[in-house]
Structure formats: structure tokens, C-alpha cells
Amino acid sequence: MFGRVMILALLGVFLWAVFARSSGATGPARHYEVRGGDTLWSIATANYGGDPRAAVWKIEKRNHLEGAAISPGQVLLLPL
């Protein structure tokens, strides 16, 4: 009986960790409305210091983007 409880508890913790990590909704962010001519690269260079590639990756992940395609009027979450 104790073994089953331990297995279920470990399974629950594992599933919680997987889903919490994959949601991508961690940490504070601010909203940014995409304007005509914007690219993820231009947004990253205008809003972050350092290597824009890392910022582009964070923006893609936070907004569940599968590529660099964005549209004017689209609202992005920019991780802080």
C-alpha cells in the first residue's frame, strides 16, 4: 500500500514538473504590439541588450511561436 502511494506521489510530482515547464508562461513580461515592418530581430534589438539571438529565442518560446512570422497588430509578450 505504501509503495503505491509513493509511486503515485512521484508520478504526480513528475507530471506537474513537465507541464509547469512546458507552459512557457513563467516570469514577468510586458506586452508589445507588432507594427508594420517589425521583425523578431528588430524587436529584440530595440528591447534587449546583448545578443539578439537569445532574445529572439525567448520571445518565440514565451509566445509559442514556431517560427519568426509575426503580423502587425499581433500582441507579443516580451519576457523581462
Chimera marker file (.cmm) of the C-alpha trace (Angstrom):
<marker_set name="trace">
<marker id="1" x="0.000" y="0.000" z="0.000" r="1" g="1" b="0" radius="0.5"/>
<marker id="2" x="2.760" y="2.444" z="0.961" r="1" g="1" b="0" radius="0.5"/>
<marker id="3" x="4.592" y="1.610" z="-2.269" r="1" g="1" b="0" radius="0.5"/>
<marker id="4" x="1.564" y="2.531" z="-4.387" r="1" g="1" b="0" radius="0.5"/>
<marker id="5" x="1.178" y="5.838" z="-2.574" r="1" g="1" b="0" radius="0.5"/>
<marker id="6" x="4.849" y="6.652" z="-3.151" r="1" g="1" b="0" radius="0.5"/>
<marker id="7" x="4.628" y="5.751" z="-6.836" r="1" g="1" b="0" radius="0.5"/>
<marker id="8" x="1.508" y="7.891" z="-7.301" r="1" g="1" b="0" radius="0.5"/>
<marker id="9" x="3.115" y="10.781" z="-5.433" r="1" g="1" b="0" radius="0.5"/>
<marker id="10" x="6.262" y="10.605" z="-7.560" r="1" g="1" b="0" radius="0.5"/>
<marker id="11" x="4.197" y="10.354" z="-10.730" r="1" g="1" b="0" radius="0.5"/>
<marker id="12" x="2.193" y="13.415" z="-9.682" r="1" g="1" b="0" radius="0.5"/>
<marker id="13" x="5.336" y="15.450" z="-8.997" r="1" g="1" b="0" radius="0.5"/>
<marker id="14" x="6.835" y="14.370" z="-12.316" r="1" g="1" b="0" radius="0.5"/>
<marker id="15" x="3.715" y="15.321" z="-14.293" r="1" g="1" b="0" radius="0.5"/>
<marker id="16" x="3.456" y="18.660" z="-12.507" r="1" g="1" b="0" radius="0.5"/>
<marker id="17" x="7.099" y="19.437" z="-13.340" r="1" g="1" b="0" radius="0.5"/>
<marker id="18" x="6.669" y="18.516" z="-17.005" r="1" g="1" b="0" radius="0.5"/>
<marker id="19" x="3.546" y="20.617" z="-17.515" r="1" g="1" b="0" radius="0.5"/>
<marker id="20" x="4.805" y="23.573" z="-15.476" r="1" g="1" b="0" radius="0.5"/>
<marker id="21" x="7.999" y="23.660" z="-17.506" r="1" g="1" b="0" radius="0.5"/>
<marker id="22" x="6.363" y="23.273" z="-20.924" r="1" g="1" b="0" radius="0.5"/>
<marker id="23" x="3.799" y="26.039" z="-20.435" r="1" g="1" b="0" radius="0.5"/>
<marker id="24" x="6.351" y="28.749" z="-21.182" r="1" g="1" b="0" radius="0.5"/>
<marker id="25" x="4.358" y="31.164" z="-19.056" r="1" g="1" b="0" radius="0.5"/>
<marker id="26" x="6.981" y="31.780" z="-16.426" r="1" g="1" b="0" radius="0.5"/>
<marker id="27" x="8.276" y="35.069" z="-15.189" r="1" g="1" b="0" radius="0.5"/>
<marker id="28" x="7.177" y="38.639" z="-15.701" r="1" g="1" b="0" radius="0.5"/>
<marker id="29" x="6.589" y="40.060" z="-19.146" r="1" g="1" b="0" radius="0.5"/>
<marker id="30" x="5.326" y="43.178" z="-20.860" r="1" g="1" b="0" radius="0.5"/>
<marker id="31" x="3.041" y="43.500" z="-23.867" r="1" g="1" b="0" radius="0.5"/>
<marker id="32" x="4.279" y="44.703" z="-27.246" r="1" g="1" b="0" radius="0.5"/>
<marker id="33" x="2.024" y="45.349" z="-30.240" r="1" g="1" b="0" radius="0.5"/>
<marker id="34" x="3.707" y="44.481" z="-33.534" r="1" g="1" b="0" radius="0.5"/>
<marker id="35" x="3.859" y="47.332" z="-36.061" r="1" g="1" b="0" radius="0.5"/>
<marker id="36" x="4.345" y="47.171" z="-39.817" r="1" g="1" b="0" radius="0.5"/>
<marker id="37" x="7.957" y="46.374" z="-40.673" r="1" g="1" b="0" radius="0.5"/>
<marker id="38" x="8.719" y="44.818" z="-37.280" r="1" g="1" b="0" radius="0.5"/>
<marker id="39" x="10.631" y="41.565" z="-37.130" r="1" g="1" b="0" radius="0.5"/>
<marker id="40" x="11.515" y="39.490" z="-34.105" r="1" g="1" b="0" radius="0.5"/>
<marker id="41" x="15.113" y="40.575" z="-34.645" r="1" g="1" b="0" radius="0.5"/>
<marker id="42" x="14.231" y="44.299" z="-34.668" r="1" g="1" b="0" radius="0.5"/>
<marker id="43" x="12.031" y="43.903" z="-31.587" r="1" g="1" b="0" radius="0.5"/>
<marker id="44" x="14.815" y="42.029" z="-29.796" r="1" g="1" b="0" radius="0.5"/>
<marker id="45" x="17.495" y="44.617" z="-30.633" r="1" g="1" b="0" radius="0.5"/>
<marker id="46" x="15.226" y="47.522" z="-29.621" r="1" g="1" b="0" radius="0.5"/>
<marker id="47" x="14.153" y="45.999" z="-26.296" r="1" g="1" b="0" radius="0.5"/>
<marker id="48" x="17.121" y="43.967" z="-25.062" r="1" g="1" b="0" radius="0.5"/>
<marker id="49" x="20.847" y="44.451" z="-24.735" r="1" g="1" b="0" radius="0.5"/>
<marker id="50" x="23.353" y="41.796" z="-25.652" r="1" g="1" b="0" radius="0.5"/>
<marker id="51" x="22.955" y="39.049" z="-28.217" r="1" g="1" b="0" radius="0.5"/>
<marker id="52" x="19.628" y="39.450" z="-30.083" r="1" g="1" b="0" radius="0.5"/>
<marker id="53" x="19.564" y="35.724" z="-30.901" r="1" g="1" b="0" radius="0.5"/>
<marker id="54" x="18.935" y="34.854" z="-27.261" r="1" g="1" b="0" radius="0.5"/>
<marker id="55" x="16.171" y="37.470" z="-27.035" r="1" g="1" b="0" radius="0.5"/>
<marker id="56" x="14.516" y="36.208" z="-30.241" r="1" g="1" b="0" radius="0.5"/>
<marker id="57" x="14.552" y="32.673" z="-28.834" r="1" g="1" b="0" radius="0.5"/>
<marker id="58" x="12.962" y="33.859" z="-25.559" r="1" g="1" b="0" radius="0.5"/>
<marker id="59" x="10.253" y="35.811" z="-27.415" r="1" g="1" b="0" radius="0.5"/>
<marker id="60" x="9.476" y="32.806" z="-29.642" r="1" g="1" b="0" radius="0.5"/>
<marker id="61" x="9.281" y="30.466" z="-26.660" r="1" g="1" b="0" radius="0.5"/>
<marker id="62" x="7.182" y="32.791" z="-24.480" r="1" g="1" b="0" radius="0.5"/>
<marker id="63" x="4.662" y="33.357" z="-27.293" r="1" g="1" b="0" radius="0.5"/>
<marker id="64" x="4.605" y="29.753" z="-28.533" r="1" g="1" b="0" radius="0.5"/>
<marker id="65" x="5.809" y="30.802" z="-31.992" r="1" g="1" b="0" radius="0.5"/>
<marker id="66" x="7.035" y="28.074" z="-34.318" r="1" g="1" b="0" radius="0.5"/>
<marker id="67" x="8.993" y="30.491" z="-36.472" r="1" g="1" b="0" radius="0.5"/>
<marker id="68" x="9.721" y="34.148" z="-36.985" r="1" g="1" b="0" radius="0.5"/>
<marker id="69" x="6.409" y="35.026" z="-38.686" r="1" g="1" b="0" radius="0.5"/>
<marker id="70" x="4.607" y="37.878" z="-36.909" r="1" g="1" b="0" radius="0.5"/>
<marker id="71" x="1.852" y="40.222" z="-38.115" r="1" g="1" b="0" radius="0.5"/>
<marker id="72" x="1.059" y="43.896" z="-37.497" r="1" g="1" b="0" radius="0.5"/>
<marker id="73" x="-1.437" y="44.194" z="-34.650" r="1" g="1" b="0" radius="0.5"/>
<marker id="74" x="-0.290" y="40.956" z="-33.038" r="1" g="1" b="0" radius="0.5"/>
<marker id="75" x="0.445" y="41.356" z="-29.326" r="1" g="1" b="0" radius="0.5"/>
<marker id="76" x="3.591" y="39.669" z="-28.058" r="1" g="1" b="0" radius="0.5"/>
<marker id="77" x="4.701" y="39.046" z="-24.506" r="1" g="1" b="0" radius="0.5"/>
<marker id="78" x="8.274" y="40.243" z="-24.040" r="1" g="1" b="0" radius="0.5"/>
<marker id="79" x="9.961" y="38.496" z="-21.115" r="1" g="1" b="0" radius="0.5"/>
<marker id="80" x="11.591" y="40.919" z="-18.683" r="1" g="1" b="0" radius="0.5"/>
<link id1="1" id2="2" r="1" g="1" b="0" radius="0.2"/>
<link id1="2" id2="3" r="1" g="1" b="0" radius="0.2"/>
<link id1="3" id2="4" r="1" g="1" b="0" radius="0.2"/>
<link id1="4" id2="5" r="1" g="1" b="0" radius="0.2"/>
<link id1="5" id2="6" r="1" g="1" b="0" radius="0.2"/>
<link id1="6" id2="7" r="1" g="1" b="0" radius="0.2"/>
<link id1="7" id2="8" r="1" g="1" b="0" radius="0.2"/>
<link id1="8" id2="9" r="1" g="1" b="0" radius="0.2"/>
<link id1="9" id2="10" r="1" g="1" b="0" radius="0.2"/>
<link id1="10" id2="11" r="1" g="1" b="0" radius="0.2"/>
<link id1="11" id2="12" r="1" g="1" b="0" radius="0.2"/>
<link id1="12" id2="13" r="1" g="1" b="0" radius="0.2"/>
<link id1="13" id2="14" r="1" g="1" b="0" radius="0.2"/>
<link id1="14" id2="15" r="1" g="1" b="0" radius="0.2"/>
<link id1="15" id2="16" r="1" g="1" b="0" radius="0.2"/>
<link id1="16" id2="17" r="1" g="1" b="0" radius="0.2"/>
<link id1="17" id2="18" r="1" g="1" b="0" radius="0.2"/>
<link id1="18" id2="19" r="1" g="1" b="0" radius="0.2"/>
<link id1="19" id2="20" r="1" g="1" b="0" radius="0.2"/>
<link id1="20" id2="21" r="1" g="1" b="0" radius="0.2"/>
<link id1="21" id2="22" r="1" g="1" b="0" radius="0.2"/>
<link id1="22" id2="23" r="1" g="1" b="0" radius="0.2"/>
<link id1="23" id2="24" r="1" g="1" b="0" radius="0.2"/>
<link id1="24" id2="25" r="1" g="1" b="0" radius="0.2"/>
<link id1="25" id2="26" r="1" g="1" b="0" radius="0.2"/>
<link id1="26" id2="27" r="1" g="1" b="0" radius="0.2"/>
<link id1="27" id2="28" r="1" g="1" b="0" radius="0.2"/>
<link id1="28" id2="29" r="1" g="1" b="0" radius="0.2"/>
<link id1="29" id2="30" r="1" g="1" b="0" radius="0.2"/>
<link id1="30" id2="31" r="1" g="1" b="0" radius="0.2"/>
<link id1="31" id2="32" r="1" g="1" b="0" radius="0.2"/>
<link id1="32" id2="33" r="1" g="1" b="0" radius="0.2"/>
<link id1="33" id2="34" r="1" g="1" b="0" radius="0.2"/>
<link id1="34" id2="35" r="1" g="1" b="0" radius="0.2"/>
<link id1="35" id2="36" r="1" g="1" b="0" radius="0.2"/>
<link id1="36" id2="37" r="1" g="1" b="0" radius="0.2"/>
<link id1="37" id2="38" r="1" g="1" b="0" radius="0.2"/>
<link id1="38" id2="39" r="1" g="1" b="0" radius="0.2"/>
<link id1="39" id2="40" r="1" g="1" b="0" radius="0.2"/>
<link id1="40" id2="41" r="1" g="1" b="0" radius="0.2"/>
<link id1="41" id2="42" r="1" g="1" b="0" radius="0.2"/>
<link id1="42" id2="43" r="1" g="1" b="0" radius="0.2"/>
<link id1="43" id2="44" r="1" g="1" b="0" radius="0.2"/>
<link id1="44" id2="45" r="1" g="1" b="0" radius="0.2"/>
<link id1="45" id2="46" r="1" g="1" b="0" radius="0.2"/>
<link id1="46" id2="47" r="1" g="1" b="0" radius="0.2"/>
<link id1="47" id2="48" r="1" g="1" b="0" radius="0.2"/>
<link id1="48" id2="49" r="1" g="1" b="0" radius="0.2"/>
<link id1="49" id2="50" r="1" g="1" b="0" radius="0.2"/>
<link id1="50" id2="51" r="1" g="1" b="0" radius="0.2"/>
<link id1="51" id2="52" r="1" g="1" b="0" radius="0.2"/>
<link id1="52" id2="53" r="1" g="1" b="0" radius="0.2"/>
<link id1="53" id2="54" r="1" g="1" b="0" radius="0.2"/>
<link id1="54" id2="55" r="1" g="1" b="0" radius="0.2"/>
<link id1="55" id2="56" r="1" g="1" b="0" radius="0.2"/>
<link id1="56" id2="57" r="1" g="1" b="0" radius="0.2"/>
<link id1="57" id2="58" r="1" g="1" b="0" radius="0.2"/>
<link id1="58" id2="59" r="1" g="1" b="0" radius="0.2"/>
<link id1="59" id2="60" r="1" g="1" b="0" radius="0.2"/>
<link id1="60" id2="61" r="1" g="1" b="0" radius="0.2"/>
<link id1="61" id2="62" r="1" g="1" b="0" radius="0.2"/>
<link id1="62" id2="63" r="1" g="1" b="0" radius="0.2"/>
<link id1="63" id2="64" r="1" g="1" b="0" radius="0.2"/>
<link id1="64" id2="65" r="1" g="1" b="0" radius="0.2"/>
<link id1="65" id2="66" r="1" g="1" b="0" radius="0.2"/>
<link id1="66" id2="67" r="1" g="1" b="0" radius="0.2"/>
<link id1="67" id2="68" r="1" g="1" b="0" radius="0.2"/>
<link id1="68" id2="69" r="1" g="1" b="0" radius="0.2"/>
<link id1="69" id2="70" r="1" g="1" b="0" radius="0.2"/>
<link id1="70" id2="71" r="1" g="1" b="0" radius="0.2"/>
<link id1="71" id2="72" r="1" g="1" b="0" radius="0.2"/>
<link id1="72" id2="73" r="1" g="1" b="0" radius="0.2"/>
<link id1="73" id2="74" r="1" g="1" b="0" radius="0.2"/>
<link id1="74" id2="75" r="1" g="1" b="0" radius="0.2"/>
<link id1="75" id2="76" r="1" g="1" b="0" radius="0.2"/>
<link id1="76" id2="77" r="1" g="1" b="0" radius="0.2"/>
<link id1="77" id2="78" r="1" g="1" b="0" radius="0.2"/>
<link id1="78" id2="79" r="1" g="1" b="0" radius="0.2"/>
<link id1="79" id2="80" r="1" g="1" b="0" radius="0.2"/>
</marker_set>
